Each structure stands twice: as C-alpha cells, then as structure tokens.
Amino acid sequence: SPSNNSSKSEVCEKAAQILFVNSTWVKSVPAFQILQTKDQENLYRKSWIKLFLISCSHILTAEDLQNLQSEKISEPEITSFLSAVKGLQSLRLSSVEHGYLRSVVLFKHGRDILDKLETRKDSIEAVADQAHVTLAQAMMIRTENNPLLFAKMMMILAGIEDISSDLIHQLFFKDTIGEISMDIIVVDMLRAKSNA
C-alpha cells in the first residue's frame, strides 16, 4: 500500500541519517581523532554495524520496526536485527550510558583486530576498558547495584556479531545505493568527514 511505502522510505531516511550522525560522532571522539587514518578505518569498519544498531534502538519507533518486519526478507537475520534493537530499547539507557556504550563498541575488539593496527594495542584497550568500567558503574548506580541489566546488555551486544552488513544493505539501502557494499560506503563517509 502507498502508506506502507511512504513509511518504509521514512525508515530508510532515518537509517541514512544514522549513518551520517555516526560517522560524524566517531570523528569527534578525541581518542579516535589521534589514531592514524588506517587504524580509524579498521576500527570503524569493525564497529559500524553495532553502532548502527545502537542508534536504531534510540531513533527507530515501534512502528518503524513493524514496517521492517513486513519486509519480504526471509533470512533469519531479520529476527536477530529486530530482537537486538528491541532488546537495547528495553534497557532504557540514559544518554550518558548510550555514549559510553558507543565508545565500548568503537574501541573494544579482539586480538584479531587489534593486532592489525599500527597504534599500540594497550592504548586502545585502555580506552575501551575505561568506557566499559564507566558504563558498568553508571548502570549499577541507576539500577541500585543490580548487575542483571549490564549482563543483559553484554549478551545483546554479543548477539549483534551475527548481523551482517548485507542485511542492513537489504533492509535500508538497496533501493537507494544499488549493489555497492555498505563496508565501502561507511569508510567513504568516514574519509569525507576527515577531509572536511
């Protein structure tokens, strides 16, 4: 129906805005700014999907998510995407917690990623650990020392590992950008911001 199409295009517009805002945000993070360009690109390439989902959880409404559910995408990934976004929404993170979570996602990576960077691993690990501890403390204060919410958030983040850039491309961007890889687009957006 026409109303479905218009709401679908509105969701896609929101998704494009999320990509833009995220690429702008990472460039404003002091610990990210000091990294070499190649390291910035590697970290962002490995974290943009999680950052995208975290932002979706803040920006997309229940109606937006319902609209995505009606899509003819058969992959079980759609269920993972929707449950991750809804799970993050259920945490009701404050804007401060949201900021710390984004920093954790941007900087916290396994050895396979960190070993490829030119920046010393321990520098990046220190930034990630600081954000992680601060996020845990903020959530513990808000929940009066209930560790379950933080544990639930970590489980949701672990589940996001299965969500591919192909799914995000299919859901939000295929009609506007064609068959270009999302991993190329997000790095291009990052480069565009750095040259501004």
Backbone bond lengths (Angstrom), bond angles and torsions (degrees), N, CA, C in turn:
res aa  C-N    CA-C-N  psi(-1)  N-CA   C-N-CA  omega(-1)  CA-C   N-CA-C  phi
1 S - - - 1.462 - - 1.518 109.95 -
2 P 1.352 118.08 154.10 1.466 120.58 -178.89 1.526 112.87 -58.64
3 S 1.347 117.06 -37.58 1.467 118.48 -177.98 1.528 110.74 -66.13
4 N 1.344 115.78 -36.29 1.466 119.38 176.15 1.519 111.34 -62.51
5 N 1.343 115.74 -43.03 1.457 119.84 -179.55 1.511 111.36 -63.41
6 S 1.337 116.84 -41.87 1.458 118.26 -178.79 1.524 109.91 -67.32
7 S 1.331 117.71 -39.77 1.459 117.61 179.94 1.528 110.50 -70.54
8 K 1.324 116.96 -33.02 1.467 120.41 176.25 1.527 109.78 -63.63
9 S 1.333 117.14 -42.78 1.463 119.45 -179.92 1.529 110.60 -67.78
10 E 1.331 117.42 -32.21 1.471 120.34 175.87 1.530 110.71 -65.71
11 V 1.326 116.57 -39.38 1.467 120.06 177.88 1.528 109.51 -64.50
12 C 1.322 116.73 -41.72 1.469 120.47 178.79 1.528 111.42 -64.02
13 E 1.336 115.94 -36.31 1.465 120.47 176.06 1.522 110.78 -64.00
14 K 1.329 115.94 -43.12 1.467 119.95 177.05 1.524 110.52 -61.13
15 A 1.335 116.13 -40.21 1.470 120.71 -179.70 1.526 110.75 -63.18
16 A 1.342 116.48 -41.47 1.464 120.56 178.23 1.530 110.46 -63.99
17 Q 1.329 115.74 -39.92 1.463 120.85 177.93 1.536 110.25 -63.64
18 I 1.323 116.69 -39.65 1.469 121.15 178.27 1.531 109.99 -60.02
19 L 1.333 117.20 -46.16 1.467 120.31 178.79 1.523 111.13 -58.73
20 F 1.326 116.11 -43.60 1.461 120.83 -179.00 1.533 110.55 -65.05
21 V 1.322 116.68 -48.24 1.471 121.19 -178.65 1.527 110.55 -62.23
22 N 1.328 117.28 -40.98 1.466 119.80 -179.96 1.524 112.05 -65.09
23 S 1.348 116.71 -41.38 1.465 118.37 179.72 1.530 110.58 -67.12
24 T 1.327 116.61 -33.62 1.469 120.85 176.66 1.532 109.93 -69.57
25 W 1.339 116.26 -42.21 1.467 120.51 -178.95 1.526 111.91 -61.40
26 V 1.337 117.81 -47.60 1.468 118.66 -176.31 1.522 110.72 -60.78
27 K 1.324 116.55 -35.28 1.466 119.83 179.67 1.525 112.19 -68.82
28 S 1.335 117.02 -15.83 1.469 120.23 -179.70 1.529 112.50 -93.55
29 V 1.330 117.37 -6.70 1.467 121.39 -177.84 1.536 108.71 -80.78
30 P 1.335 117.94 115.95 1.471 120.05 -175.58 1.528 114.37 -53.43
31 A 1.329 117.59 -43.34 1.469 120.36 -178.61 1.528 111.71 -66.71
32 F 1.332 117.00 -23.36 1.468 121.96 177.75 1.531 109.79 -83.50
33 Q 1.326 116.05 -39.19 1.473 121.52 -178.16 1.523 112.41 -58.21
34 I 1.327 116.76 -34.91 1.472 119.51 -175.03 1.532 113.33 -80.44
35 L 1.318 116.51 -7.79 1.466 119.72 179.60 1.531 110.43 -76.59
36 Q 1.326 115.21 153.99 1.457 119.35 173.80 1.527 109.32 -66.22
37 T 1.330 115.50 151.82 1.470 121.38 -176.31 1.525 112.15 -52.54
38 K 1.326 117.33 -44.19 1.473 121.17 -178.66 1.535 110.86 -61.56
39 D 1.332 116.62 -40.62 1.463 120.52 178.52 1.531 111.02 -68.16
40 Q 1.332 116.35 -39.76 1.469 120.08 176.57 1.528 109.78 -57.64
41 E 1.325 115.07 -46.78 1.465 119.62 -177.86 1.526 111.60 -64.63
42 N 1.328 116.81 -41.57 1.471 119.81 178.79 1.521 111.66 -63.51
43 L 1.326 117.15 -45.59 1.475 120.16 -179.85 1.525 110.64 -64.06
44 Y 1.329 116.23 -43.90 1.470 119.02 -177.00 1.531 111.04 -68.80
45 R 1.332 116.26 -38.81 1.471 120.33 178.24 1.528 110.31 -59.05
46 K 1.329 116.21 -34.97 1.469 120.32 -177.59 1.530 113.50 -87.45
47 S 1.328 117.96 -10.14 1.466 119.01 -176.08 1.523 114.48 -121.05
48 W 1.335 118.42 -8.62 1.464 119.06 -172.29 1.525 112.85 -62.66
49 I 1.327 118.70 -33.37 1.471 120.04 -178.57 1.529 110.18 -66.15
50 K 1.329 116.60 -44.98 1.469 119.26 178.25 1.521 110.85 -64.53
51 L 1.324 116.53 -42.45 1.466 119.96 177.82 1.530 110.42 -60.89
52 F 1.323 115.93 -39.04 1.461 121.17 178.69 1.529 110.56 -62.69
53 L 1.329 117.03 -45.26 1.467 120.49 179.93 1.523 112.21 -65.86
54 I 1.335 116.09 -39.70 1.473 119.49 178.30 1.531 109.28 -60.98
55 S 1.331 116.36 -43.69 1.469 120.05 178.66 1.522 111.67 -67.35
56 C 1.332 116.90 -38.27 1.469 120.11 175.53 1.524 110.45 -57.31
57 S 1.325 115.90 -39.53 1.467 119.32 -177.73 1.525 111.55 -66.11
58 H 1.335 116.61 -24.28 1.463 120.39 178.96 1.518 112.43 -89.45
59 I 1.332 116.89 -29.49 1.463 120.31 -168.42 1.529 113.61 -106.53
60 L 1.326 117.31 -37.75 1.464 119.27 -176.70 1.530 110.84 -77.78
61 T 1.323 114.86 137.21 1.458 120.99 -179.97 1.534 109.76 -89.01
62 A 1.334 115.22 171.38 1.468 120.49 176.36 1.528 109.88 -58.88
63 E 1.349 116.65 -37.36 1.466 121.12 179.15 1.534 110.94 -65.82
64 D 1.344 116.47 -40.70 1.463 120.57 176.94 1.527 110.38 -59.01
65 L 1.326 115.91 -45.79 1.469 120.78 -178.38 1.527 110.73 -65.83
66 Q 1.319 115.72 -38.51 1.466 120.72 177.90 1.528 109.51 -61.34
67 N 1.317 115.73 -40.65 1.458 121.41 179.48 1.520 110.91 -62.08
68 L 1.346 116.31 -38.24 1.471 119.80 178.10 1.521 110.64 -68.10
69 Q 1.333 115.88 -35.40 1.458 119.77 -178.80 1.518 112.03 -62.61
70 S 1.321 116.71 -27.55 1.466 119.38 -178.58 1.529 111.53 -80.80
71 E 1.318 116.34 -3.30 1.470 119.99 178.19 1.524 110.50 -62.62
72 K 1.317 115.85 153.55 1.468 120.65 -178.83 1.532 110.46 -91.10
73 I 1.314 116.29 42.32 1.468 119.09 178.44 1.519 107.27 -97.67
74 S 1.317 115.25 119.76 1.465 118.93 -171.91 1.524 113.01 -88.12
75 E 1.330 116.92 -15.20 1.454 119.04 -175.26 1.533 111.54 -59.82
76 P 1.324 116.40 140.77 1.471 118.78 177.17 1.527 111.51 -63.40
77 E 1.329 116.52 -14.11 1.465 120.25 178.87 1.519 112.66 -57.59
78 I 1.339 117.22 -33.44 1.467 119.78 -178.40 1.527 110.17 -58.56
79 T 1.339 115.71 -37.45 1.461 120.15 178.18 1.517 110.27 -65.76
80 S 1.331 116.77 -42.07 1.469 120.59 177.71 1.519 110.75 -61.90
81 F 1.340 116.12 -42.03 1.464 120.78 -179.67 1.523 109.96 -61.48
82 L 1.329 116.31 -52.26 1.464 120.44 -177.19 1.524 111.80 -63.61
83 S 1.334 117.42 -40.61 1.466 118.26 -178.43 1.524 111.07 -70.95
84 A 1.338 117.58 -32.51 1.464 120.14 176.72 1.528 110.59 -65.67
85 V 1.335 116.78 -46.76 1.469 120.54 -179.49 1.527 110.17 -63.70
86 K 1.331 116.38 -46.85 1.470 119.70 -179.70 1.530 110.87 -65.19
87 G 1.336 116.41 -37.28 1.467 120.07 177.81 1.520 111.49 -62.58
88 L 1.337 116.56 -44.78 1.468 120.88 177.60 1.527 110.56 -63.51
89 Q 1.325 116.87 -39.50 1.466 119.93 177.84 1.522 111.25 -62.48
90 S 1.327 116.73 -36.77 1.466 120.56 -177.58 1.531 112.49 -67.90
91 L 1.339 116.86 -18.25 1.467 120.19 178.60 1.522 111.75 -74.88
92 R 1.345 116.54 -19.95 1.458 122.47 -179.40 1.535 111.98 49.75
93 L 1.319 115.52 53.31 1.464 120.26 -178.18 1.524 110.77 -66.20
94 S 1.328 115.37 141.63 1.466 120.09 173.71 1.526 107.87 -73.11
95 S 1.325 116.94 167.55 1.469 118.97 179.83 1.527 110.88 -64.22
96 V 1.324 117.48 -32.31 1.469 121.34 177.34 1.530 110.04 -66.50
97 E 1.329 116.56 -47.32 1.465 121.00 178.43 1.528 110.83 -61.85
98 H 1.310 115.57 -39.85 1.462 121.68 177.78 1.534 110.26 -57.74
99 G 1.339 116.35 -43.96 1.469 120.83 178.59 1.521 112.43 -63.43
100 Y 1.326 116.66 -44.46 1.474 120.01 178.29 1.524 111.02 -63.95
101 L 1.333 116.58 -40.15 1.465 120.35 -179.89 1.535 110.11 -61.93
102 R 1.321 116.54 -42.23 1.466 119.25 178.54 1.532 110.99 -62.74
103 S 1.334 116.75 -38.19 1.472 119.29 177.93 1.530 111.37 -66.39
104 V 1.323 116.23 -40.03 1.471 120.08 177.28 1.533 109.29 -58.44
105 V 1.328 115.88 -48.85 1.461 121.12 -177.21 1.532 111.52 -63.86
106 L 1.336 116.99 -38.25 1.458 121.10 -178.22 1.528 111.96 -68.08
107 F 1.344 116.63 -38.41 1.467 119.73 -171.40 1.523 115.71 -106.20
108 K 1.338 118.07 -19.09 1.466 119.21 -174.59 1.530 110.71 -90.28
109 H 1.322 115.29 108.78 1.465 120.75 -178.10 1.527 109.36 -139.21
110 G 1.320 114.85 162.08 1.462 120.17 178.58 1.515 111.65 -77.00
111 R 1.308 114.83 173.09 1.473 121.65 -179.91 1.533 112.10 -57.12
112 D 1.344 116.27 -35.59 1.468 119.58 -177.44 1.529 111.66 -58.30
113 I 1.330 116.65 -33.37 1.472 120.77 177.65 1.522 110.14 -84.66
114 L 1.324 116.35 -49.00 1.468 120.51 -174.30 1.529 112.07 -62.52
115 D 1.320 117.07 -33.00 1.472 120.16 -179.32 1.528 112.63 -66.62
116 K 1.339 116.98 -20.74 1.462 120.71 -179.47 1.532 112.89 -86.37
117 L 1.333 116.52 -8.91 1.462 119.64 -175.31 1.520 111.32 -86.18
118 E 1.325 114.90 150.67 1.465 119.78 176.55 1.533 110.96 -80.82
119 T 1.318 116.29 -28.52 1.463 121.13 177.29 1.524 109.03 -69.03
120 R 1.325 116.80 146.64 1.467 119.52 179.33 1.526 110.57 -61.41
121 K 1.340 114.35 133.51 1.466 120.57 -178.43 1.521 112.33 -55.25
122 D 1.343 115.86 -42.20 1.459 118.06 -174.10 1.524 111.96 -66.38
123 S 1.339 117.83 -27.20 1.472 120.42 176.86 1.525 110.05 -65.26
124 I 1.320 115.93 -47.04 1.466 120.53 -178.80 1.531 110.45 -69.54
125 E 1.325 116.41 -40.02 1.476 120.02 178.14 1.523 111.01 -62.00
126 A 1.336 116.74 -36.93 1.470 120.59 -179.77 1.535 110.73 -64.59
127 V 1.326 116.60 -41.47 1.470 120.71 178.34 1.532 109.36 -64.89
128 A 1.337 116.67 -45.43 1.466 121.24 179.86 1.523 111.33 -61.85
129 D 1.333 116.50 -45.31 1.470 120.64 -178.57 1.521 111.59 -64.22
130 Q 1.340 116.30 -40.07 1.472 120.29 178.90 1.528 110.59 -62.08
131 A 1.338 116.36 -45.11 1.470 120.44 179.16 1.531 110.41 -64.40
132 H 1.318 116.18 -39.63 1.468 122.37 -178.72 1.532 110.51 -63.39
133 V 1.326 115.97 -48.67 1.476 121.13 -179.35 1.523 110.39 -64.11
134 T 1.333 116.60 -43.87 1.465 120.29 -178.24 1.522 110.59 -64.89
135 L 1.342 116.75 -39.65 1.463 120.96 177.02 1.533 110.36 -63.13
136 A 1.319 116.47 -46.19 1.475 120.36 179.47 1.526 110.60 -60.21
137 Q 1.333 116.67 -43.66 1.473 120.38 179.52 1.528 111.25 -62.40
138 A 1.341 116.21 -45.02 1.469 120.10 -179.51 1.528 110.87 -61.32
139 M 1.330 116.07 -41.93 1.466 119.51 -179.66 1.520 111.73 -70.13
140 M 1.329 117.18 -35.58 1.472 120.56 178.37 1.531 110.55 -66.29
141 I 1.331 116.24 -39.84 1.469 119.61 178.53 1.526 109.67 -64.34
142 R 1.328 115.70 -46.38 1.471 119.54 -177.68 1.523 112.06 -64.63
143 T 1.332 117.26 -35.74 1.470 120.14 -176.23 1.529 112.23 -97.62
144 E 1.351 115.81 12.84 1.475 120.79 -179.59 1.523 111.42 53.92
145 N 1.334 114.12 54.63 1.471 123.29 174.84 1.523 115.46 64.98
146 N 1.315 116.74 29.87 1.460 120.41 174.50 1.534 107.88 -94.99
147 P 1.337 117.81 110.89 1.470 120.03 -176.00 1.531 113.90 -77.62
148 L 1.329 118.01 -6.34 1.460 120.17 -173.36 1.529 113.18 -65.56
149 L 1.338 116.39 -38.03 1.462 119.57 -178.66 1.526 111.08 -64.18
150 F 1.333 115.80 -42.27 1.464 120.04 179.30 1.532 109.67 -65.02
151 A 1.325 116.84 -42.03 1.471 121.12 178.77 1.528 110.36 -62.54
152 K 1.334 116.09 -41.28 1.466 120.57 179.07 1.531 109.95 -62.49
153 M 1.326 116.90 -41.99 1.456 120.47 179.69 1.525 110.88 -62.20
154 M 1.333 117.31 -42.45 1.463 120.61 -179.74 1.540 110.81 -64.58
155 M 1.332 116.53 -35.57 1.467 120.17 177.41 1.538 110.85 -66.99
156 I 1.340 115.76 -40.50 1.470 119.45 178.37 1.526 109.77 -62.42
157 L 1.345 116.27 -44.22 1.470 120.45 179.68 1.528 111.00 -61.05
158 A 1.318 116.69 -40.93 1.467 120.62 179.04 1.531 110.08 -62.25
159 G 1.334 116.80 -37.61 1.462 121.34 179.59 1.520 113.40 -66.93
160 I 1.343 115.98 -26.08 1.467 119.98 -178.91 1.526 111.30 -67.51
161 E 1.332 117.40 -21.01 1.471 121.16 -180.00 1.526 112.01 -52.92
162 D 1.336 116.21 -29.64 1.471 120.44 -176.01 1.523 113.16 -81.43
163 I 1.325 117.59 -8.65 1.464 120.08 -176.01 1.527 109.17 -86.11
164 S 1.329 115.85 127.03 1.469 120.65 -173.56 1.525 111.92 -97.69
165 S 1.324 114.65 159.15 1.462 119.28 175.39 1.532 109.59 -66.70
166 D 1.335 117.18 -27.85 1.472 120.45 177.17 1.526 111.52 -60.94
167 L 1.322 116.27 -41.25 1.465 119.24 179.89 1.525 110.10 -63.74
168 I 1.314 117.23 -45.05 1.470 120.83 -178.99 1.530 109.09 -63.24
169 H 1.323 115.83 -39.49 1.466 121.02 176.26 1.532 110.45 -59.36
170 Q 1.329 116.58 -49.37 1.474 121.64 -179.32 1.527 111.90 -62.11
171 L 1.335 115.58 -43.95 1.464 120.58 -175.29 1.525 113.15 -68.08
172 F 1.344 115.73 -41.92 1.463 118.59 -167.27 1.527 116.10 -119.25
173 F 1.337 118.38 -28.86 1.464 118.59 -164.59 1.524 116.30 -122.65
174 K 1.319 118.47 -9.88 1.468 120.05 -174.29 1.526 112.18 -57.19
175 D 1.334 116.38 -41.73 1.470 120.18 -177.57 1.525 112.73 -67.74
176 T 1.327 117.32 -26.80 1.467 118.79 -176.33 1.528 113.98 -98.47
177 I 1.338 117.55 -33.06 1.479 118.35 -176.54 1.520 113.47 -112.06
178 G 1.328 117.69 -1.69 1.463 119.53 -179.66 1.513 111.53 71.29
179 E 1.328 115.84 -137.88 1.465 120.02 -171.77 1.535 114.52 -97.46
180 I 1.327 117.78 14.06 1.471 119.67 -179.95 1.534 109.40 -67.68
181 S 1.328 116.23 139.38 1.467 120.73 179.86 1.524 111.08 -66.79
182 M 1.333 115.68 134.56 1.473 120.83 177.87 1.530 110.92 -62.03
183 D 1.335 117.17 -33.89 1.466 119.97 -178.95 1.528 110.85 -63.57
184 I 1.323 116.71 -32.20 1.468 120.80 176.45 1.531 109.83 -73.04
185 I 1.322 115.93 -44.14 1.477 120.62 -178.71 1.529 111.28 -59.41
186 V 1.342 117.06 -47.39 1.475 118.36 -175.02 1.527 111.40 -66.45
187 V 1.323 117.45 -36.36 1.469 119.79 177.66 1.532 110.09 -69.09
188 D 1.327 116.68 -38.11 1.473 120.06 175.77 1.528 111.01 -61.09
189 M 1.330 116.59 -40.67 1.463 120.64 178.11 1.525 110.49 -63.54
190 L 1.317 116.16 -39.46 1.456 121.21 178.95 1.537 109.69 -64.19
191 R 1.332 116.79 -45.05 1.467 120.90 179.22 1.521 110.99 -63.50
192 A 1.326 116.71 -40.48 1.466 120.83 -179.46 1.523 110.15 -59.84
193 K 1.321 116.46 -40.41 1.462 119.53 179.47 1.526 111.11 -67.99
194 S 1.322 116.95 -36.23 1.473 119.27 -175.86 1.516 111.50 -72.07
195 N 1.354 117.20 -22.61 1.450 119.87 -179.98 1.530 112.23 -91.43
196 A 1.326 115.78 -6.12 1.472 119.49 -176.50 1.517 111.11 -69.56
